[in-house]
Amino acid sequence: MTLLHTLFHDPAPRSVRLNVAMAEGLSLPDGSICVMRPRAGEQFTPLPMDRLQMVQGFAPDYTALQAAGHTVSATPLPAPSALICLPRSKAEGLGLIAQAVAGGAQCVMVDGQKTDGVESVLKAVRARVAVGGVVSKAHGKLFWFSPGAETFADWQLAPQAISDPDHGAFQTMPGLFSAGEVDPASRLLAEHLPDTLPARIADLGAGWGYLAAACLARNGVEELHLVEAEATALELARANITDPRAQFHWADGTQPLPLLAVGGVIMNPPFHTGRTPQPALGLAFIDSAARLLTGRGQLWMVANRHLPYDRKLSERFSQHQILAETGAFRVWHASGPRSRPAQNPSRQRRERSR
């Protein structure tokens, strides 16, 4: 497993609740079971593995689920039963329910932790249809229902248009990072990019393409590689960035991209998994940037100012400096990537003394 999917929640609670639900009389129609937004390593017993169709557009989880022997798709599939693994965004969760119903699900199961907002989603469903049962276990809930004639069409997700005075119009989507508005940290980074950038540049964790648009507005760019793990975000980036210099990669930004070498990297790396801060995620992005860059390559990144990135930048780059700082964010510039992390002097002394 890679860092982007090992940092998520305990895999067991869904299985605990499913076992209780089956014991209490939950029965599923014959045929496939579409499992929407499962995480790597999660357990779905007692559901039969040969009937499960995993739907996951997050590249690290997609790869891990596939490696575990599951049938996996990045887009929803028609199925008589569906299990919704609630994401953090309520709008996205409701949209997944609508997709399941549109795909012909006769039984829809919805599972989530309290921190996923499962109570609020249960209340919204109960306002539409009768709920067949509810299991409360392991700090979460599983409930199920038959949609009947209810289509839930008004819950379907649709792109939202936003406008930026410097870079034009964009489409975003509920559930994505910076949905509905330009992220202020990304805007700060865009404002402090130099007038001329390297000819080949990569945007790690490109999202729906705001920073990519800022790069393409600079001089010197001949190729721009957008690397994004979330399939929906990357599809929106394709719609938002139509410049022929742009190339799109559905990939985990923390992992090596051996066929890609660039003179510049820009990034606003994620540092949350769910609601929990995970600075290790940003550190992994810095490592990835250093691997991608050629000998004289340069990195421009923005991060929340409290995050502990200074030491990692010292390890992976010969030079780095703060270009801009606000009460919330820092914009860093680093150059001279090291092929391997530099050791701090005290560690070097300890190793020489062995």
LUMLUMMI-19746 format. One record per residue (C-alpha): residue in three letters; x, y negated, z; residue number from 1. Coordinates in steps of 0.02 Angstrom, whole numbers, plus 50000, padded with zeros to 5 digits. Layout:
// residues N
<node code="ALA" xx="X" yy="Y" zz="Z" pos="NUM"/>
...
// end
This chain:
// residues 354
<node code="MET" xx="50000" yy="50000" zz="50000" pos="1"/>
<node code="THR" xx="50055" yy="49822" zz="49969" pos="2"/>
<node code="LEU" xx="50049" yy="49677" zz="50091" pos="3"/>
<node code="LEU" xx="49895" yy="49598" zz="50014" pos="4"/>
<node code="HIS" xx="49785" yy="49746" zz="50062" pos="5"/>
<node code="THR" xx="49870" yy="49815" zz="50219" pos="6"/>
<node code="LEU" xx="49826" yy="49656" zz="50314" pos="7"/>
<node code="PHE" xx="49638" yy="49686" zz="50308" pos="8"/>
<node code="HIS" xx="49524" yy="49757" zz="50441" pos="9"/>
<node code="ASP" xx="49515" yy="49931" zz="50518" pos="10"/>
<node code="PRO" xx="49456" yy="50058" zz="50387" pos="11"/>
<node code="ALA" xx="49351" yy="50165" zz="50506" pos="12"/>
<node code="PRO" xx="49194" yy="50064" zz="50556" pos="13"/>
<node code="ARG" xx="49101" yy="50090" zz="50391" pos="14"/>
<node code="SER" xx="49119" yy="50278" zz="50408" pos="15"/>
<node code="VAL" xx="49059" yy="50271" zz="50588" pos="16"/>
<node code="ARG" xx="48901" yy="50178" zz="50539" pos="17"/>
<node code="LEU" xx="48869" yy="50287" zz="50385" pos="18"/>
<node code="ASN" xx="48877" yy="50445" zz="50489" pos="19"/>
<node code="VAL" xx="48750" yy="50375" zz="50613" pos="20"/>
<node code="ALA" xx="48636" yy="50317" zz="50471" pos="21"/>
<node code="MET" xx="48637" yy="50490" zz="50389" pos="22"/>
<node code="ALA" xx="48599" yy="50571" zz="50556" pos="23"/>
<node code="GLU" xx="48453" yy="50451" zz="50578" pos="24"/>
<node code="GLY" xx="48376" yy="50496" zz="50411" pos="25"/>
<node code="LEU" xx="48456" yy="50389" zz="50276" pos="26"/>
<node code="SER" xx="48440" yy="50487" zz="50113" pos="27"/>
<node code="LEU" xx="48505" yy="50437" zz="49943" pos="28"/>
<node code="PRO" xx="48436" yy="50477" zz="49771" pos="29"/>
<node code="ASP" xx="48534" yy="50594" zz="49659" pos="30"/>
<node code="GLY" xx="48670" yy="50517" zz="49552" pos="31"/>
<node code="SER" xx="48814" yy="50399" zz="49574" pos="32"/>
<node code="ILE" xx="48841" yy="50280" zz="49720" pos="33"/>
<node code="CYS" xx="48912" yy="50111" zz="49673" pos="34"/>
<node code="VAL" xx="49024" yy="50046" zz="49815" pos="35"/>
<node code="MET" xx="49049" yy="49860" zz="49792" pos="36"/>
<node code="ARG" xx="49204" yy="49770" zz="49860" pos="37"/>
<node code="PRO" xx="49281" yy="49914" zz="49959" pos="38"/>
<node code="ARG" xx="49453" yy="49888" zz="50034" pos="39"/>
<node code="ALA" xx="49603" yy="50001" zz="50014" pos="40"/>
<node code="GLY" xx="49609" yy="50140" zz="50142" pos="41"/>
<node code="GLU" xx="49428" yy="50124" zz="50198" pos="42"/>
<node code="GLN" xx="49334" yy="50283" zz="50240" pos="43"/>
<node code="PHE" xx="49161" yy="50321" zz="50170" pos="44"/>
<node code="THR" xx="49122" yy="50491" zz="50242" pos="45"/>
<node code="PRO" xx="48994" yy="50569" zz="50242" pos="46"/>
<node code="LEU" xx="48962" yy="50502" zz="50065" pos="47"/>
<node code="PRO" xx="49022" yy="50629" zz="49934" pos="48"/>
<node code="MET" xx="49181" yy="50565" zz="49854" pos="49"/>
<node code="ASP" xx="49138" yy="50637" zz="49683" pos="50"/>
<node code="ARG" xx="48983" yy="50524" zz="49674" pos="51"/>
<node code="LEU" xx="49071" yy="50363" zz="49724" pos="52"/>
<node code="GLN" xx="49104" yy="50228" zz="49594" pos="53"/>
<node code="MET" xx="49214" yy="50094" zz="49672" pos="54"/>
<node code="VAL" xx="49193" yy="49915" zz="49609" pos="55"/>
<node code="GLN" xx="49338" yy="49805" zz="49659" pos="56"/>
<node code="GLY" xx="49412" yy="49658" zz="49565" pos="57"/>
<node code="PHE" xx="49555" yy="49625" zz="49687" pos="58"/>
<node code="ALA" xx="49707" yy="49702" zz="49603" pos="59"/>
<node code="PRO" xx="49799" yy="49771" zz="49757" pos="60"/>
<node code="ASP" xx="49643" yy="49859" zz="49821" pos="61"/>
<node code="TYR" xx="49596" yy="49918" zz="49646" pos="62"/>
<node code="THR" xx="49766" yy="50001" zz="49626" pos="63"/>
<node code="ALA" xx="49765" yy="50080" zz="49799" pos="64"/>
<node code="LEU" xx="49588" yy="50148" zz="49780" pos="65"/>
<node code="GLN" xx="49634" yy="50221" zz="49612" pos="66"/>
<node code="ALA" xx="49790" yy="50301" zz="49686" pos="67"/>
<node code="ALA" xx="49680" yy="50378" zz="49822" pos="68"/>
<node code="GLY" xx="49584" yy="50471" zz="49686" pos="69"/>
<node code="HIS" xx="49430" yy="50360" zz="49670" pos="70"/>
<node code="THR" xx="49346" yy="50307" zz="49510" pos="71"/>
<node code="VAL" xx="49369" yy="50118" zz="49508" pos="72"/>
<node code="SER" xx="49302" yy="49977" zz="49400" pos="73"/>
<node code="ALA" xx="49332" yy="49789" zz="49411" pos="74"/>
<node code="THR" xx="49152" yy="49754" zz="49359" pos="75"/>
<node code="PRO" xx="48984" yy="49817" zz="49427" pos="76"/>
<node code="LEU" xx="48915" yy="49981" zz="49360" pos="77"/>
<node code="PRO" xx="48732" yy="50041" zz="49352" pos="78"/>
<node code="ALA" xx="48693" yy="50167" zz="49489" pos="79"/>
<node code="PRO" xx="48539" yy="50232" zz="49582" pos="80"/>
<node code="SER" xx="48623" yy="50194" zz="49750" pos="81"/>
<node code="ALA" xx="48736" yy="50051" zz="49802" pos="82"/>
<node code="LEU" xx="48838" yy="50013" zz="49956" pos="83"/>
<node code="ILE" xx="48884" yy="49829" zz="49978" pos="84"/>
<node code="CYS" xx="49041" yy="49801" zz="50082" pos="85"/>
<node code="LEU" xx="49008" yy="49624" zz="50136" pos="86"/>
<node code="PRO" xx="49141" yy="49496" zz="50091" pos="87"/>
<node code="ARG" xx="49175" yy="49340" zz="50193" pos="88"/>
<node code="SER" xx="49065" yy="49228" zz="50083" pos="89"/>
<node code="LYS" xx="48878" yy="49245" zz="50114" pos="90"/>
<node code="ALA" xx="48839" yy="49181" zz="49938" pos="91"/>
<node code="GLU" xx="48951" yy="49315" zz="49865" pos="92"/>
<node code="GLY" xx="48871" yy="49449" zz="49974" pos="93"/>
<node code="LEU" xx="48697" yy="49400" zz="49917" pos="94"/>
<node code="GLY" xx="48760" yy="49399" zz="49738" pos="95"/>
<node code="LEU" xx="48824" yy="49577" zz="49757" pos="96"/>
<node code="ILE" xx="48651" yy="49631" zz="49818" pos="97"/>
<node code="ALA" xx="48573" yy="49551" zz="49664" pos="98"/>
<node code="GLN" xx="48699" yy="49640" zz="49551" pos="99"/>
<node code="ALA" xx="48661" yy="49807" zz="49632" pos="100"/>
<node code="VAL" xx="48474" yy="49784" zz="49608" pos="101"/>
<node code="ALA" xx="48499" yy="49727" zz="49428" pos="102"/>
<node code="GLY" xx="48601" yy="49886" zz="49401" pos="103"/>
<node code="GLY" xx="48451" yy="49994" zz="49447" pos="104"/>
<node code="ALA" xx="48489" yy="50035" zz="49628" pos="105"/>
<node code="GLN" xx="48340" yy="50118" zz="49712" pos="106"/>
<node code="CYS" xx="48429" yy="50118" zz="49880" pos="107"/>
<node code="VAL" xx="48540" yy="49974" zz="49931" pos="108"/>
<node code="MET" xx="48650" yy="49990" zz="50085" pos="109"/>
<node code="VAL" xx="48734" yy="49835" zz="50157" pos="110"/>
<node code="ASP" xx="48876" yy="49852" zz="50281" pos="111"/>
<node code="GLY" xx="48981" yy="49722" zz="50371" pos="112"/>
<node code="GLN" xx="49061" yy="49666" zz="50532" pos="113"/>
<node code="LYS" xx="48982" yy="49529" zz="50635" pos="114"/>
<node code="THR" xx="49124" yy="49416" zz="50576" pos="115"/>
<node code="ASP" xx="49069" yy="49450" zz="50397" pos="116"/>
<node code="GLY" xx="48901" yy="49368" zz="50433" pos="117"/>
<node code="VAL" xx="48802" yy="49530" zz="50421" pos="118"/>
<node code="GLU" xx="48666" yy="49463" zz="50537" pos="119"/>
<node code="SER" xx="48631" yy="49317" zz="50422" pos="120"/>
<node code="VAL" xx="48623" yy="49430" zz="50268" pos="121"/>
<node code="LEU" xx="48506" yy="49551" zz="50358" pos="122"/>
<node code="LYS" xx="48391" yy="49406" zz="50400" pos="123"/>
<node code="ALA" xx="48390" yy="49348" zz="50218" pos="124"/>
<node code="VAL" xx="48348" yy="49523" zz="50154" pos="125"/>
<node code="ARG" xx="48210" yy="49546" zz="50284" pos="126"/>
<node code="ALA" xx="48129" yy="49387" zz="50219" pos="127"/>
<node code="ARG" xx="48109" yy="49476" zz="50050" pos="128"/>
<node code="VAL" xx="48080" yy="49662" zz="50081" pos="129"/>
<node code="ALA" xx="48054" yy="49789" zz="50218" pos="130"/>
<node code="VAL" xx="48218" yy="49858" zz="50286" pos="131"/>
<node code="GLY" xx="48223" yy="50047" zz="50301" pos="132"/>
<node code="GLY" xx="48342" yy="50055" zz="50448" pos="133"/>
<node code="VAL" xx="48481" yy="49968" zz="50542" pos="134"/>
<node code="VAL" xx="48634" yy="50043" zz="50627" pos="135"/>
<node code="SER" xx="48731" yy="49935" zz="50750" pos="136"/>
<node code="LYS" xx="48902" yy="50010" zz="50788" pos="137"/>
<node code="ALA" xx="49086" yy="49961" zz="50798" pos="138"/>
<node code="HIS" xx="49054" yy="49773" zz="50803" pos="139"/>
<node code="GLY" xx="48952" yy="49776" zz="50643" pos="140"/>
<node code="LYS" xx="48792" yy="49832" zz="50559" pos="141"/>
<node code="LEU" xx="48737" yy="49942" zz="50417" pos="142"/>
<node code="PHE" xx="48561" yy="49920" zz="50349" pos="143"/>
<node code="TRP" xx="48471" yy="49988" zz="50197" pos="144"/>
<node code="PHE" xx="48317" yy="49952" zz="50093" pos="145"/>
<node code="SER" xx="48226" yy="49993" zz="49932" pos="146"/>
<node code="PRO" xx="48206" yy="49837" zz="49824" pos="147"/>
<node code="GLY" xx="48041" yy="49892" zz="49747" pos="148"/>
<node code="ALA" xx="47981" yy="49756" zz="49627" pos="149"/>
<node code="GLU" xx="48094" yy="49623" zz="49705" pos="150"/>
<node code="THR" xx="48231" yy="49574" zz="49581" pos="151"/>
<node code="PHE" xx="48338" yy="49458" zz="49689" pos="152"/>
<node code="ALA" xx="48378" yy="49368" zz="49526" pos="153"/>
<node code="ASP" xx="48394" yy="49200" zz="49613" pos="154"/>
<node code="TRP" xx="48540" yy="49271" zz="49715" pos="155"/>
<node code="GLN" xx="48643" yy="49309" zz="49559" pos="156"/>
<node code="LEU" xx="48811" yy="49220" zz="49560" pos="157"/>
<node code="ALA" xx="48842" yy="49090" zz="49426" pos="158"/>
<node code="PRO" xx="48990" yy="48976" zz="49389" pos="159"/>
<node code="GLN" xx="48986" yy="48803" zz="49466" pos="160"/>
<node code="ALA" xx="49057" yy="48653" zz="49373" pos="161"/>
<node code="ILE" xx="49170" yy="48529" zz="49461" pos="162"/>
<node code="SER" xx="49261" yy="48379" zz="49392" pos="163"/>
<node code="ASP" xx="49434" yy="48313" zz="49430" pos="164"/>
<node code="PRO" xx="49484" yy="48136" zz="49380" pos="165"/>
<node code="ASP" xx="49659" yy="48189" zz="49327" pos="166"/>
<node code="HIS" xx="49633" yy="48359" zz="49246" pos="167"/>
<node code="GLY" xx="49454" yy="48366" zz="49184" pos="168"/>
<node code="ALA" xx="49313" yy="48490" zz="49214" pos="169"/>
<node code="PHE" xx="49329" yy="48664" zz="49289" pos="170"/>
<node code="GLN" xx="49217" yy="48811" zz="49329" pos="171"/>
<node code="THR" xx="49225" yy="48893" zz="49501" pos="172"/>
<node code="MET" xx="49124" yy="49030" zz="49585" pos="173"/>
<node code="PRO" xx="49060" yy="49058" zz="49763" pos="174"/>
<node code="GLY" xx="49173" yy="49175" zz="49859" pos="175"/>
<node code="LEU" xx="49334" yy="49117" zz="49776" pos="176"/>
<node code="PHE" xx="49466" yy="49010" zz="49859" pos="177"/>
<node code="SER" xx="49426" yy="48825" zz="49837" pos="178"/>
<node code="ALA" xx="49253" yy="48860" zz="49767" pos="179"/>
<node code="GLY" xx="49158" yy="48702" zz="49729" pos="180"/>
<node code="GLU" xx="49300" yy="48577" zz="49748" pos="181"/>
<node code="VAL" xx="49486" yy="48553" zz="49716" pos="182"/>
<node code="ASP" xx="49588" yy="48612" zz="49864" pos="183"/>
<node code="PRO" xx="49674" yy="48460" zz="49944" pos="184"/>
<node code="ALA" xx="49839" yy="48553" zz="49962" pos="185"/>
<node code="SER" xx="49840" yy="48598" zz="49777" pos="186"/>
<node code="ARG" xx="49798" yy="48418" zz="49733" pos="187"/>
<node code="LEU" xx="49946" yy="48358" zz="49839" pos="188"/>
<node code="LEU" xx="50064" yy="48479" zz="49750" pos="189"/>
<node code="ALA" xx="49999" yy="48424" zz="49579" pos="190"/>
<node code="GLU" xx="50033" yy="48243" zz="49624" pos="191"/>
<node code="HIS" xx="50215" yy="48282" zz="49666" pos="192"/>
<node code="LEU" xx="50264" yy="48390" zz="49518" pos="193"/>
<node code="PRO" xx="50401" yy="48308" zz="49413" pos="194"/>
<node code="ASP" xx="50361" yy="48231" zz="49245" pos="195"/>
<node code="THR" xx="50461" yy="48369" zz="49158" pos="196"/>
<node code="LEU" xx="50453" yy="48552" zz="49205" pos="197"/>
<node code="PRO" xx="50552" yy="48706" zz="49148" pos="198"/>
<node code="ALA" xx="50503" yy="48781" zz="48981" pos="199"/>
<node code="ARG" xx="50444" yy="48945" zz="49058" pos="200"/>
<node code="ILE" xx="50346" yy="48930" zz="49219" pos="201"/>
<node code="ALA" xx="50236" yy="49042" zz="49326" pos="202"/>
<node code="ASP" xx="50089" yy="48996" zz="49437" pos="203"/>
<node code="LEU" xx="50081" yy="49127" zz="49576" pos="204"/>
<node code="GLY" xx="49907" yy="49149" zz="49649" pos="205"/>
<node code="ALA" xx="49839" yy="49041" zz="49508" pos="206"/>
<node code="GLY" xx="49656" yy="49053" zz="49561" pos="207"/>
<node code="TRP" xx="49538" yy="48970" zz="49437" pos="208"/>
<node code="GLY" xx="49676" yy="48867" zz="49359" pos="209"/>
<node code="TYR" xx="49689" yy="48694" zz="49438" pos="210"/>
<node code="LEU" xx="49878" yy="48695" zz="49462" pos="211"/>
<node code="ALA" xx="49901" yy="48774" zz="49291" pos="212"/>
<node code="ALA" xx="49811" yy="48625" zz="49213" pos="213"/>
<node code="ALA" xx="49925" yy="48507" zz="49309" pos="214"/>
<node code="CYS" xx="50079" yy="48599" zz="49242" pos="215"/>
<node code="LEU" xx="50020" yy="48596" zz="49063" pos="216"/>
<node code="ALA" xx="49998" yy="48407" zz="49076" pos="217"/>
<node code="ARG" xx="50186" yy="48390" zz="49110" pos="218"/>
<node code="ASN" xx="50324" yy="48380" zz="48980" pos="219"/>
<node code="GLY" xx="50434" yy="48526" zz="48933" pos="220"/>
<node code="VAL" xx="50317" yy="48673" zz="48965" pos="221"/>
<node code="GLU" xx="50319" yy="48802" zz="48825" pos="222"/>
<node code="GLU" xx="50247" yy="48952" zz="48920" pos="223"/>
<node code="LEU" xx="50140" yy="48956" zz="49076" pos="224"/>
<node code="HIS" xx="50105" yy="49123" zz="49161" pos="225"/>
<node code="LEU" xx="49954" yy="49128" zz="49276" pos="226"/>
<node code="VAL" xx="49971" yy="49271" zz="49401" pos="227"/>
<node code="GLU" xx="49812" yy="49305" zz="49500" pos="228"/>
<node code="ALA" xx="49752" yy="49458" zz="49597" pos="229"/>
<node code="GLU" xx="49565" yy="49419" zz="49594" pos="230"/>
<node code="ALA" xx="49487" yy="49467" zz="49427" pos="231"/>
<node code="THR" xx="49342" yy="49344" zz="49440" pos="232"/>
<node code="ALA" xx="49460" yy="49200" zz="49474" pos="233"/>
<node code="LEU" xx="49569" yy="49250" zz="49327" pos="234"/>
<node code="GLU" xx="49420" yy="49257" zz="49210" pos="235"/>
<node code="LEU" xx="49371" yy="49083" zz="49262" pos="236"/>
<node code="ALA" xx="49550" yy="49027" zz="49234" pos="237"/>
<node code="ARG" xx="49539" yy="49094" zz="49056" pos="238"/>
<node code="ALA" xx="49384" yy="48988" zz="49031" pos="239"/>
<node code="ASN" xx="49462" yy="48835" zz="49113" pos="240"/>
<node code="ILE" xx="49634" yy="48846" zz="49031" pos="241"/>
<node code="THR" xx="49618" yy="48865" zz="48843" pos="242"/>
<node code="ASP" xx="49792" yy="48798" zz="48802" pos="243"/>
<node code="PRO" xx="49883" yy="48927" zz="48693" pos="244"/>
<node code="ARG" xx="50038" yy="48910" zz="48801" pos="245"/>
<node code="ALA" xx="49947" yy="48997" zz="48944" pos="246"/>
<node code="GLN" xx="49964" yy="49184" zz="48975" pos="247"/>
<node code="PHE" xx="49862" yy="49277" zz="49105" pos="248"/>
<node code="HIS" xx="49915" yy="49418" zz="49221" pos="249"/>
<node code="TRP" xx="49796" yy="49515" zz="49335" pos="250"/>
<node code="ALA" xx="49923" yy="49564" zz="49468" pos="251"/>
<node code="ASP" xx="49972" yy="49558" zz="49651" pos="252"/>
<node code="GLY" xx="50080" yy="49402" zz="49671" pos="253"/>
<node code="THR" xx="50179" yy="49481" zz="49812" pos="254"/>
<node code="GLN" xx="50242" yy="49624" zz="49705" pos="255"/>
<node code="PRO" xx="50382" yy="49628" zz="49575" pos="256"/>
<node code="LEU" xx="50336" yy="49581" zz="49397" pos="257"/>
<node code="PRO" xx="50485" yy="49660" zz="49309" pos="258"/>
<node code="LEU" xx="50445" yy="49599" zz="49133" pos="259"/>
<node code="LEU" xx="50430" yy="49418" zz="49185" pos="260"/>
<node code="ALA" xx="50575" yy="49296" zz="49214" pos="261"/>
<node code="VAL" xx="50546" yy="49109" zz="49223" pos="262"/>
<node code="GLY" xx="50636" yy="48945" zz="49255" pos="263"/>
<node code="GLY" xx="50503" yy="48877" zz="49371" pos="264"/>
<node code="VAL" xx="50369" yy="48934" zz="49493" pos="265"/>
<node code="ILE" xx="50227" yy="48834" zz="49567" pos="266"/>
<node code="MET" xx="50114" yy="48901" zz="49703" pos="267"/>
<node code="ASN" xx="49995" yy="48867" zz="49844" pos="268"/>
<node code="PRO" xx="50011" yy="49039" zz="49925" pos="269"/>
<node code="PRO" xx="49870" yy="49113" zz="50028" pos="270"/>
<node code="PHE" xx="49898" yy="49136" zz="50214" pos="271"/>
<node code="HIS" xx="49733" yy="49213" zz="50269" pos="272"/>
<node code="THR" xx="49659" yy="49387" zz="50257" pos="273"/>
<node code="GLY" xx="49479" yy="49368" zz="50308" pos="274"/>
<node code="ARG" xx="49476" yy="49244" zz="50453" pos="275"/>
<node code="THR" xx="49646" yy="49292" zz="50524" pos="276"/>
<node code="PRO" xx="49802" yy="49188" zz="50483" pos="277"/>
<node code="GLN" xx="49939" yy="49296" zz="50409" pos="278"/>
<node code="PRO" xx="50100" yy="49196" zz="50380" pos="279"/>
<node code="ALA" xx="50182" yy="49355" zz="50314" pos="280"/>
<node code="LEU" xx="50078" yy="49336" zz="50157" pos="281"/>
<node code="GLY" xx="50157" yy="49168" zz="50113" pos="282"/>
<node code="LEU" xx="50330" yy="49237" zz="50155" pos="283"/>
<node code="ALA" xx="50300" yy="49377" zz="50030" pos="284"/>
<node code="PHE" xx="50253" yy="49249" zz="49898" pos="285"/>
<node code="ILE" xx="50419" yy="49158" zz="49927" pos="286"/>
<node code="ASP" xx="50512" yy="49323" zz="49903" pos="287"/>
<node code="SER" xx="50414" yy="49354" zz="49744" pos="288"/>
<node code="ALA" xx="50453" yy="49180" zz="49677" pos="289"/>
<node code="ALA" xx="50639" yy="49207" zz="49707" pos="290"/>
<node code="ARG" xx="50634" yy="49372" zz="49612" pos="291"/>
<node code="LEU" xx="50545" yy="49293" zz="49464" pos="292"/>
<node code="LEU" xx="50663" yy="49146" zz="49444" pos="293"/>
<node code="THR" xx="50820" yy="49142" zz="49338" pos="294"/>
<node code="GLY" xx="50985" yy="49081" zz="49411" pos="295"/>
<node code="ARG" xx="50947" yy="48895" zz="49402" pos="296"/>
<node code="GLY" xx="50763" yy="48917" zz="49432" pos="297"/>
<node code="GLN" xx="50658" yy="48800" zz="49538" pos="298"/>
<node code="LEU" xx="50510" yy="48823" zz="49653" pos="299"/>
<node code="TRP" xx="50375" yy="48696" zz="49696" pos="300"/>
<node code="MET" xx="50255" yy="48751" zz="49831" pos="301"/>
<node code="VAL" xx="50131" yy="48678" zz="49954" pos="302"/>
<node code="ALA" xx="50082" yy="48750" zz="50122" pos="303"/>
<node code="ASN" xx="50003" yy="48703" zz="50286" pos="304"/>
<node code="ARG" xx="50139" yy="48613" zz="50381" pos="305"/>
<node code="HIS" xx="50132" yy="48727" zz="50535" pos="306"/>
<node code="LEU" xx="50178" yy="48883" zz="50436" pos="307"/>
<node code="PRO" xx="50354" yy="48954" zz="50467" pos="308"/>
<node code="TYR" xx="50423" yy="48948" zz="50291" pos="309"/>
<node code="ASP" xx="50584" yy="48848" zz="50316" pos="310"/>
<node code="ARG" xx="50691" yy="48997" zz="50366" pos="311"/>
<node code="LYS" xx="50627" yy="49104" zz="50222" pos="312"/>
<node code="LEU" xx="50665" yy="48966" zz="50098" pos="313"/>
<node code="SER" xx="50842" yy="48955" zz="50169" pos="314"/>
<node code="GLU" xx="50863" yy="49142" zz="50148" pos="315"/>
<node code="ARG" xx="50801" yy="49151" zz="49969" pos="316"/>
<node code="PHE" xx="50863" yy="48984" zz="49896" pos="317"/>
<node code="SER" xx="51027" yy="48891" zz="49903" pos="318"/>
<node code="GLN" xx="50938" yy="48724" zz="49922" pos="319"/>
<node code="HIS" xx="50768" yy="48666" zz="49979" pos="320"/>
<node code="GLN" xx="50688" yy="48504" zz="50034" pos="321"/>
<node code="ILE" xx="50520" yy="48428" zz="50081" pos="322"/>
<node code="LEU" xx="50453" yy="48319" zz="49940" pos="323"/>
<node code="ALA" xx="50297" yy="48258" zz="50029" pos="324"/>
<node code="GLU" xx="50210" yy="48280" zz="50195" pos="325"/>
<node code="THR" xx="50040" yy="48238" zz="50267" pos="326"/>
<node code="GLY" xx="49960" yy="48276" zz="50433" pos="327"/>
<node code="ALA" xx="49906" yy="48445" zz="50363" pos="328"/>
<node code="PHE" xx="50023" yy="48496" zz="50220" pos="329"/>
<node code="ARG" xx="50202" yy="48500" zz="50157" pos="330"/>
<node code="VAL" xx="50261" yy="48505" zz="49978" pos="331"/>
<node code="TRP" xx="50426" yy="48598" zz="49960" pos="332"/>
<node code="HIS" xx="50552" yy="48601" zz="49818" pos="333"/>
<node code="ALA" xx="50682" yy="48741" zz="49815" pos="334"/>
<node code="SER" xx="50817" yy="48786" zz="49689" pos="335"/>
<node code="GLY" xx="50954" yy="48913" zz="49663" pos="336"/>
<node code="PRO" xx="50862" yy="49077" zz="49699" pos="337"/>
<node code="ARG" xx="50966" yy="49211" zz="49784" pos="338"/>
<node code="SER" xx="50960" yy="49387" zz="49715" pos="339"/>
<node code="ARG" xx="50948" yy="49451" zz="49894" pos="340"/>
<node code="PRO" xx="50904" yy="49362" zz="50057" pos="341"/>
<node code="ALA" xx="51046" yy="49266" zz="50139" pos="342"/>
<node code="GLN" xx="51088" yy="49327" zz="50314" pos="343"/>
<node code="ASN" xx="51097" yy="49203" zz="50455" pos="344"/>
<node code="PRO" xx="51272" yy="49176" zz="50530" pos="345"/>
<node code="SER" xx="51236" yy="49262" zz="50697" pos="346"/>
<node code="ARG" xx="51177" yy="49419" zz="50608" pos="347"/>
<node code="GLN" xx="51331" yy="49417" zz="50496" pos="348"/>
<node code="ARG" xx="51443" yy="49407" zz="50650" pos="349"/>
<node code="ARG" xx="51352" yy="49553" zz="50732" pos="350"/>
<node code="GLU" xx="51372" yy="49660" zz="50576" pos="351"/>
<node code="ARG" xx="51559" yy="49621" zz="50561" pos="352"/>
<node code="SER" xx="51584" yy="49671" zz="50744" pos="353"/>
<node code="ARG" xx="51512" yy="49845" zz="50719" pos="354"/>
// end
